[in-house]
Amino acid sequence: MNESDIIRRYIKTDVYSLAAKEKWFEKYDKQWLIQQIQSRQKAELKLPSWYGNFNLLFPPPISVEQSSSELTADYKASLLKGDTLIDMTGGMGVDCAAFARRFRHVSFIEQQENLASLARHNFRELSIQNIDVISGNSVDILPDFPPVDVIFIDPARRKDSRKVFLLEDCQPNLLTLFPLLENHCRQLMVKLSPMFDISLLINTLHKITDIHVVAVHNEIKELLAIFDFQNSQPLKIHCVNISKNNVQKETFDYTQRDATAALTEKVEAYLYEPHPTLLKSGMMNAAAASLRLLKLHVNSHLYTSEKLFPQFFGRIFQVEDVFTLNKQSVRDNLHDLTSANITIRNFPMAETELRKRLKLADGGETTLFATTLNNNKHVLIKTKKVVRQI
C-alpha cells in the first residue's frame, strides 16, 4: 500500500484519531499523511475535482481554507481576457489553474517555496503546461517582468495572526504597490475580503471599472475589484450568486447606489428580502426601485408589493399575517405553530430572546420576520410560503 492508497482508504477518517495511533504505517511520514487527509477533507466541497484526484499533493489545511473554490476561480477567469497573466500571490494554485485555461501563458509567483513546489507538481499532474512557477517575493520580481495583459493579486489579509481590512495593512501593501502594477499591466484584478468597505476602496484607488460581490450558495465569499488602465469606463457593481450549475447576476451603475425606494406603513401581499450581495454592495434600494417595490422602513431593508415580481434578486415570501407582540395577537396568529424560521430586521430584540418569548422551535415552513415599519411600529410578519429563493 503506497501513500495514495493510504490517503484514499482513510479519507473519511477523523484525523485526530489517526494522530493518536502509536503505530500507523511507520515506513511513511505520519504527519505528512495526516496533513494530506485533513487538507483533502477541507477541500471536498470547495475543490471537488482536486479532492478526488489522488495524484495531487495538498498544502497544510490553512492554505486550503484560504484558497478560492473551483466555482469562484472559474468565475474570476471568465472576467479576464488576454494572452499573458501574472498571479502575484499564487498560493495553492486554484485560481491560476483556472486562468491557464483562458490565457496563453501564466506566471505563478509564490514566496513560500513549499507551496510553489506543490503547485509545480499539481500543475504537471493536471496536464497544465502553460504556467511558469516562480518561487520568490512577487514585489521584488515584478519590476524585471515585461508588461502583461493582466495581473491578479490576492493580498494576505492577516497581520500578526489577526485579520486586517485596510489596504495598507494587507501584504503586499496595495497602496505603495499600485504605481508598479499600473505600469506592468493593462488590466488588474484584486481579490479582497468580503468584509472590505466598497466605498473606501473606490475612494482610495482610481481606474476601477468593475466590482463583483461574489456569493456561493448565497454566502458571500469574495470581493473582486477590476481596474482598466487603458480605458475609462463608468463603474459597474455586479451582485453574483454562484451555484453548481448556475451563475445569477445583477449589474448596476455605481451611481444607482444613491437610489431611494418609496416608503410605506402597510405590508402588502408579498415580502422581498434582498440577496446578501445586494446588501453588501448597497444596491438593495436600486433593485427595489427598478420594480417599484415599497420599503417598510429606511433601516429595515425589507420591501413589499401587491403584485408579484419574481425577477427580484433575493428571497420572496407570500404574506399571511402582520401583527404586534401583543399577547393576544401572538396567540391569535401563532396558536397552531410549534416551530418557525425567524429573521430579525431592524427590531429591538435578538432572535434567541424572541424565539423564547414566542415558544417556537427552529425550522418548519413558516418564516416570521420581526421588523419595524415606517411608522416605527414593531411587528411580526408571518409568511407561509417561499415564492422564490435564490
N, C-alpha and C positions, 0 to 999 in steps of 0.2 A: 504493500500500500504506500503510494507516494503522497506528497504534501497535498496535491489537488484532491486526491481521493479522501484524505482525512477531512479536509475542509468541506467537501461535498457531503460526507457522512454526518458531520456534526454541525451543519449549517443552521439547524433549528434548535441547537442545544444551548442552554444557559451558560454563558461564558464564565460566570463566577464559579459554577460547579466544576467546570473544566479546570479552572485555575487552582481549585482546591485539591485536585488529584495529585498525589505524590509521584505516581508513576503513570506517564501518559506519553507514549511514543518518544522515548528518550533519545532516539537517534536523530530527532529533529528539534529545532528551536521551538520550545513550547510557547514562549512569549510571542514569537512571530506567528505561529499557527492561531493562537487566540486572537491576535490583532486582526488577522485575515477574516476570521469568523465573525468577530464583533463588527468590523467595518462593513462586511457584506450584509449583516443583519440590518444595519442602519441604512444601507443602500437599497434594500429590497423594493421599497415603494418609489423612491425618487430616481433610482437608476436601474430599472428592471432589466435592461439588456446587459448591463455591466454585471449585475448581481448573478445572472445566470451563466456568465462566461467564466469558467474556472481556469482559463489561461491567463486571466488578468490578475495583477497584483494590486492590493489596496493599501493606501496610506493609513496612518492612525485614524481612529474614529472621528476626531475633531476635524480633520480635513474633509471627511465625507459629509459631516454636518454643515460645514461652511461652503461646500460645493453647490453649484447650480444643479437643479434637477434636469433630467433629459428634456422634459417638456419646456422649461424656461430657456434652456440652452438652444433648442431648436427655434423657439420664438425669437430670441435675440438674433440668431443667424439670419432669420428671414427678413430682418430690418436693414441689413447691411449689404452693400454692393461694392464690387471692385475686384482687382486681381491680387492685391497684396494686403496682408493684415499682420499687425503685431499685437500679441496678447502679452501685456506687460506684467501681469500677475497670474501666471499660468495655473498655479495650484494643482489640483487633481487632474485637470485637463479636459473636463467635461465640455466646457464652453468651446475650447479650442477644437475638439473633435467635431463639434457642430459647425464651427467656422470653416473647417477644412473641406467640408462638403460643398461649400459655396465659393471659396476663393482658390485661386491657382496656387498661391504659396502663403503659408502662415508661419510666423516666427513665434515660438512659445518661449517666454523668458520666465524663469523661476529662480529665486535666490536660494531656496533650500535645495541642496544637492540631492537629498534623498527623494524629494518629490519630483525633481527633474528626471532622476534615474528611473523611477517608477513610470512616469509619463512616457519616457522614451520606449520602455518595454511595452507598455499598453498600446501605444500608437502602432507599434510594429505588429502586435497581436491582432489589432483591429484592422490591419491592412491599410492604414493611413500613411501614405508615403510623401505627402506634400507639407509636412510640418517639420520645421527645423527647431530642435530642442536646444535651448541655451541655458546654462546654469550661471547665475550671477545676479547682480543688482541692476534692474532694468533702468533705473535713473542714470546709472553710470554708463550703461551700454548704449542707450538710445542715441546719444549725440554722434556715435560712429555709424549709425544706420542712415542709409539714404531715405528720403521721404517715401511713405507708403500711402496706399489709398485710405486705410482705416487703422486706427489704434483703439484697442479695447483695454480698459483698466478697471479693476475691481479692488479699490484700496482697502487695506486691512483696517477694520473698524474697532480694534482693541488696542488699548494703551495701558500698560501696567496691569494687565488682566481684567480691565474694565472696559465696557462698551463706550464708544465715543460717537457723537452725532454731528460734529463740526468738521468742515472740510480741512481746516488747518490741523486738526488732531488725527486725521487719518494718515496711514502710511502706504504709499508716499503722499506727501502733502500736495494736494492738487493746486492750491493757490500759488505756490512757488514753482510748481512744475508746469503750469498751464502755458506760459510762453514757449517752452520747449515742445510741448505737444502740438501747439498751433503751427509751429514751423515744420513739423515732421509728418503731418497727415492732412488729407482732405476732409476726413470725417472722423469724429471721436465719439465713442460710446463709453459712458461711465456708469457702472453699476453701484448703487448706493443702498443703504439700509432703508427698509420701509418706514422707519421712524424719522427719516430725514425731512426737514422742513422744505417744502417745494418753493415757497415764496423766497426763502433765504437763498436757495440755490439760484433762482432766477435773478435775484438782486445782486448776487456776488459774481457770477460768471456771465460772459457775453456769448453771443452767437449760438444759443441753444435753439434748435428748431423743433425738437420733439421731446416730450416727457411721457414715458409709459409707466403707469402704475399697474403692476402685473400681479394677479392673484392666480393661484392654482386651487381648483375646487373651492373657490370663494374665500380663501385665506391669502392675504397679501404677502407676497414673498420677496418682491424686488421693486426697486425704483430705478428706472433707466433714463438717463439723460443723453440725448444725441446732439452733437454740435456739428455744424457745417461751416467750415472756414472759407468756403469759396462762394457760397450762395446765401443771400439774405432772404429769409422766409418768415412769415408770421408764425409765432409759437403755437404748436398744437399740443393738446393734452389728450392722451389716449388711456381710457379705462379698459382694462383687459382681464378677462377671466378665462383660464385655460382648463380644459378637462381632457381626458384621454384622447377623445376623437373630435374635439371641437374647440375653436377659439372664438369667443364672443368679445366684441369690441365696440365701444362708443367713443367717438372722437369729437373734440370741441376746440374752438379757438380759445386761446387763453383769455381773451377779452370777455368771454362769456362767464368767467368766474365771478363777475360783478352782477350777474343776473339775479333778479328777485322773483319770488313766487307770491301770488296774491294770498293773503291770509284769510282764514275762516274760523268760525267758532263751532261749526257744525261738521260732524263726521258723517260722510255720505256712504254710499253703498260699497265702495272699495277703498282699501288702505294700501298705501305704497311705501315700502321700506327700501331706500336706496342701497345699491350694492356697496360693499366696503370700499371699493376703488373709487366710487363717486364721492364718498365721504372724505377719503384721504385726499383726493385731488381738489376738493372744494367745488365740484361741478354738480352737486346734487340739485341746487336751485335751477341751474341751466337745463338739466334733464327734465325737471318737473315743469318748468315754464314752457318748454317746447311742446308739451302736451296739454298745457293749460290746467295742470293739476293745482289744487289749493293746498296751502300749507297750514298745518294745525297750530303751529307756534313758531316764532322766529328761531327759537333754540331747540325745537323738538326734532326737526329733520324727518318728519313723517308727513305724508301727503294723502289727499283724498279726492275722489271724484264720484259722480253719479254714474257715469259711463265707464266701461272697462277699456283700458289702454294696455293690451297685452304686450306691446313692444317695450314697455318700461324696463330699464336696466336695473333689475333688483327683484325683490320678492313682492308679490301682490296677494292680498288677502281679501276675502269676502267678509264684510262686517255683519255680525249678528246682533250685537247689543253694545250700547255705550252706557256706563253707569258710574256712580261715585263709590267711594269706600264706605259709604253709609251702611250700617249693619243690615238694614232691611233690603237695600239694593243688592248687596252682595248675596244675601240669602235668596232673593228672588231670581237672580241671574246665574248663580253657581250651585244651586242646590243639587243638581244632578251630576256634578263633576267631582271626581276624586283626584284627577291629575290634569295638568296643562303645561304647555310651554309658556314661559313668561319672559317678555322683553321689556326692559326699562329704557325709556327715552325722556329725559328732562322731567324727572319725577323725584320727589323728596323722600325716597325710601329705597333701600337696597333690595335686590331680588330675594335674598335669603330671608329678610325680615318680612317682605310682602308674602312670600310663599308660606311662611309660618303663620301669618295672620289669616290667610285665606284657607289654610289647612289643605294645601294641594301638593300632591307628589309631582315629580317632574315627568314630562312625556305626554303622550296622547295626541289626538288630532286637533285639539283646541289650542290656539295661541292667544294669550292675553297680552295686550300692550298697555303698560302703565305709563301715562304721559300727561302733559299739561296742554290745555287748549289755549287759544289766543286770548280768551277772557280770564286766563290764569286759573282756570278750574282744573283740578286734578281728577282724572278719570281713568277707568279701565275700559279698554276696547276689546270686546270678545269677538274673535274671528273663528269661523267654523271650518274654513277650507282654504288651502293654499291654491290660488288660481294659477300662479306661475312662480317658479323658483329657479333662479339661475344656478 
